Amino acid sequence: MVDEPVVGQQLAQALLAVLFVRAEPISLTELAGAIDSTMEQAATAASLAALLLEGTGLMLQDHLGELQLVSHPQVAWAVQRALRPEVASRLSRPALETLAIVAYRQPIARSAIEAIRGVNCDAVLDRLMRHDLVAEIGRSDGPGRAHLFGTTMRFLQVAGIARIEDLPPLPSGEDEGWLTRAAEAGRLDDD
């Protein structure tokens, strides 16, 4: 008889190894195929892998059914120093505001972002997309089938969270200013 916890741990280790060598977001479906398991087994292995990484300098990010192995935000300073010794530029205030709106209201149309901000957001959205913080994630069902925007895996990395659901809740009556405060604290650097 096969010991299920041992098999589960072996699948979790295999899943982490695949994520490590690929170094990019991978769908759970593709991971299930890579580790020769069912979707349910792969999902369980991903949960176990996340637990195995607790207390290390790594974490497992899960965004819209894609997983990625990344460095933990607590050790970002060391990784940044090793990979990019130059001083990084900061996101502008309009970019931070737009990014916060997208993060909390996704999926969201450009017109809705502009209604909230009160200004045209074309240039800011283009810049956020160039830096892979925001992406077009679909089309609305309404008239004109507007493009809908959402955050990316890169956003999770720079925000230092594992899943979009880990965004801090907004206090009553407060705006998305947490993102601005995070940037001022040096956590959100632009490339």
C-alpha positions in Angstrom: 0.0 0.0 0.0 1.3 3.4 -1.0 1.6 6.0 1.8 -0.6 8.9 0.7 1.3 11.6 2.7 4.6 10.5 1.2 3.1 10.6 -2.3 1.5 14.0 -1.6 4.9 15.4 -0.5 6.6 13.9 -3.5 4.1 15.6 -5.8 4.6 18.9 -3.9 8.4 18.6 -4.3 8.0 17.7 -8.0 5.6 20.7 -8.5 8.2 23.0 -6.9 11.0 21.7 -9.0 8.9 22.3 -12.2 8.1 25.8 -11.1 11.7 26.4 -10.2 13.1 25.4 -13.6 10.4 27.1 -15.6 10.7 30.4 -13.7 7.4 31.7 -15.1 3.7 31.4 -14.3 2.4 27.9 -15.2 -1.3 26.9 -15.2 -2.4 24.2 -12.8 -3.5 22.1 -15.8 0.0 22.2 -17.2 1.5 21.4 -13.8 -0.8 18.4 -13.4 0.4 17.1 -16.7 4.1 17.7 -15.7 3.8 15.9 -12.4 1.6 13.1 -13.9 -1.4 13.8 -11.6 -5.0 14.8 -11.6 -6.1 18.4 -11.3 -7.2 17.6 -7.7 -3.9 16.0 -6.8 -2.0 19.0 -8.4 -4.1 21.5 -6.4 -3.4 19.5 -3.2 0.3 19.4 -4.1 0.3 23.2 -4.6 -1.3 23.7 -1.2 1.3 21.4 0.4 4.1 23.1 -1.6 3.0 26.5 -0.2 3.2 25.1 3.3 6.6 23.6 2.7 7.9 27.0 1.7 6.7 28.8 4.8 9.6 30.2 6.8 11.9 30.2 3.7 12.9 32.9 1.4 10.5 31.6 -1.2 6.7 31.6 -1.7 4.2 30.2 -4.1 2.0 32.7 -5.9 -1.4 31.8 -7.3 -3.1 34.2 -9.7 -6.0 33.3 -11.9 -5.1 29.6 -11.9 -1.5 30.1 -12.6 1.3 29.3 -10.1 4.8 30.7 -9.9 7.6 30.2 -7.4 9.0 33.6 -6.3 11.2 35.1 -3.7 9.5 36.2 -0.5 9.1 40.0 0.0 11.0 39.8 3.2 14.2 38.9 1.3 13.5 41.1 -1.7 16.2 43.5 -0.7 18.8 40.8 -1.1 17.4 39.6 -4.4 17.2 43.1 -5.7 20.8 43.9 -4.7 22.0 40.7 -6.4 20.0 41.3 -9.6 19.7 45.1 -9.9 22.3 47.0 -8.0 21.3 50.3 -9.6 18.7 52.5 -8.0 15.2 51.7 -9.2 12.8 54.5 -10.2 9.5 54.8 -8.4 6.0 54.6 -9.9 4.4 58.0 -10.3 1.4 58.9 -8.1 -1.0 58.7 -11.1 0.4 55.2 -11.9 0.0 54.1 -8.2 -3.6 55.4 -8.1 -4.5 53.6 -11.3 -2.8 50.4 -10.2 -4.7 50.5 -6.9 -8.0 51.0 -8.7 -7.3 48.1 -11.0 -6.1 45.9 -8.1 -9.2 46.4 -6.0 -11.9 46.7 -8.8 -10.7 44.1 -11.3 -11.8 43.3 -13.9 -12.4 47.0 -14.8 -12.8 48.9 -18.0 -10.7 51.9 -18.8 -13.8 54.2 -18.8 -14.5 53.1 -15.2 -10.9 53.8 -14.1 -11.1 57.3 -15.8 -14.5 57.9 -14.0 -12.9 57.2 -10.6 -9.7 59.2 -11.3 -11.4 62.0 -13.2 -8.7 62.1 -15.9 -7.7 60.2 -19.1 -5.7 57.1 -18.2 -4.4 56.0 -21.6 -0.7 56.8 -20.9 -0.7 55.5 -17.4 -2.4 52.2 -18.3 0.1 51.8 -21.2 3.0 52.3 -18.8 1.6 49.8 -16.3 1.1 47.3 -19.1 4.7 47.9 -20.4 5.9 47.1 -16.9 3.7 44.0 -16.7 1.7 45.2 -13.7 -1.6 45.4 -15.5 -2.9 43.4 -18.5 -6.0 43.2 -20.6 -7.9 40.2 -19.2 -11.0 40.1 -21.2 -13.9 42.1 -22.7 -17.1 43.4 -21.2 -20.5 42.0 -22.2 -21.9 45.5 -22.6 -22.1 47.8 -25.7 -18.7 48.2 -27.4 -17.3 45.2 -25.6 -14.7 47.4 -23.7 -11.4 45.9 -22.8 -11.2 44.8 -19.1 -8.0 45.2 -17.1 -6.6 43.3 -14.2 -3.4 42.8 -12.3 -0.6 40.4 -13.3 1.7 37.9 -11.5 4.3 40.7 -11.6 1.9 42.9 -9.6 1.8 40.2 -6.9 5.6 40.1 -6.8 6.0 43.9 -6.4 3.1 44.1 -3.9 4.6 41.2 -1.9 1.5 39.1 -1.8 0.8 35.5 -2.8 -2.7 36.0 -4.1 -4.9 38.9 -5.1 -7.2 38.0 -2.2 -4.3 38.9 0.2 -4.7 42.6 -0.6 -5.3 44.4 2.7 -9.0 45.3 3.2 -9.8 48.9 2.6 -10.9 50.7 5.8 -14.4 52.3 5.6 -14.2 55.7 3.9 -10.5 55.3 2.8 -9.2 55.1 -0.7 -6.7 52.8 -2.2 -3.9 54.8 -0.6 -2.2 51.7 0.9 -0.5 51.2 -2.5 0.9 54.8 -2.4 2.1 54.2 1.2 3.8 50.9 0.1 5.6 52.7 -2.7 6.7 55.5 -0.3 8.1 52.8 2.0 10.2 51.5 -1.0 8.3 48.3 -1.7 7.0 49.1 -5.2 9.8 49.8 -7.6 9.4 50.5 -11.3 11.7 48.7 -13.7 
